[in-house]
C-alpha cells in the first residue's frame, strides 16, 4: 500500500495500491501508522508524497463506498471525517510537505495534495473534484482548503462543475506551485525536494507556524510571527549561519 524511504533529510512516501491508489479505512490507518513512525525520528525535514502508479490517486475506494452505502448517513459521513483527520494531521506537520502530482489526482487524491504545503504537477496531469456529479460533494477538506488557495469563485467553479483542470492550468490558478512537462517531472521534482531539504529545519518550521495563523482571526498573527522570529534568533544554527554571512559581507 505504501513504500517509505528516508534518506538525505527526505522522507519519501510512495503510494502503491494498484490500480489507482484508492483510499479506504485501511489506507487511512496505514498512513497514520507511517506518520506515527516518522514523528519519532529526527532524520528528515521534508515529507515527499508521491505515487508509484500512473495516477496520483483516484480518490475513495468504490468497493468500500458501495459496502457502506446502505448504512446510516452518520456512519457514512464518519468515513469522510477519517480522511479529514488524516489530512489535517499532514497539514499540521511542522516539517515541509510536498505532493508530487505526476498523474491524475481525483477527489480524495486531490484533497490529499491540498493538505500538503507544496504541490508540483505535470502539465498533463488532471486535477479534479468530481463528487457533485454523483449528487455528493468533497468531504475530506476540499471545500475548505481549495478556496484558500484559489479563492471562492474559482473553487466553486471547480467543485460545482466537477470538471478537471490540467497541471498547467492549475499553476495559473495558484492550485500548484510548479507545473512541468511530464518528461521532465522526476528531474524537476528531485531538484525541488533537494532545495527544501537543504533549509535549516527550525527556520522552515517557524515559518510554517507563522503562516498557518495568517487567516485565523482569533489569533494575533503578528505576535505569532514575532515569537517565531525569536525562536529562530535563539537557535544555534541561526547564529552560525548569520555569523558566517556577516563575516563574508565584511570581507568584501
LINQUI-V349462 format. One record per helix or strand of 2 or more residues. SS is the DSSP state (h for helix, s for strand). FROM is the first residue (numbers start at 1). TO is the last residue. If there is no record, write none. Layout:
# LINQUI-V349462
ss=SS from=FROM to=TO
ss=SS from=FROM to=TO
This chain:
# LINQUI-V349462
ss=s from=2 to=7
ss=s from=9 to=15
ss=h from=25 to=38
ss=s from=44 to=51
ss=h from=62 to=68
ss=h from=73 to=91
ss=s from=96 to=101
ss=s from=105 to=106
ss=h from=108 to=114
ss=s from=118 to=122
ss=s from=126 to=128
ss=h from=131 to=134
ss=h from=142 to=150
ss=h from=152 to=161
ss=s from=165 to=166
ss=h from=167 to=173
ss=s from=178 to=180
ss=h from=182 to=197
ss=h from=201 to=212
ss=h from=221 to=234
ss=h from=236 to=250
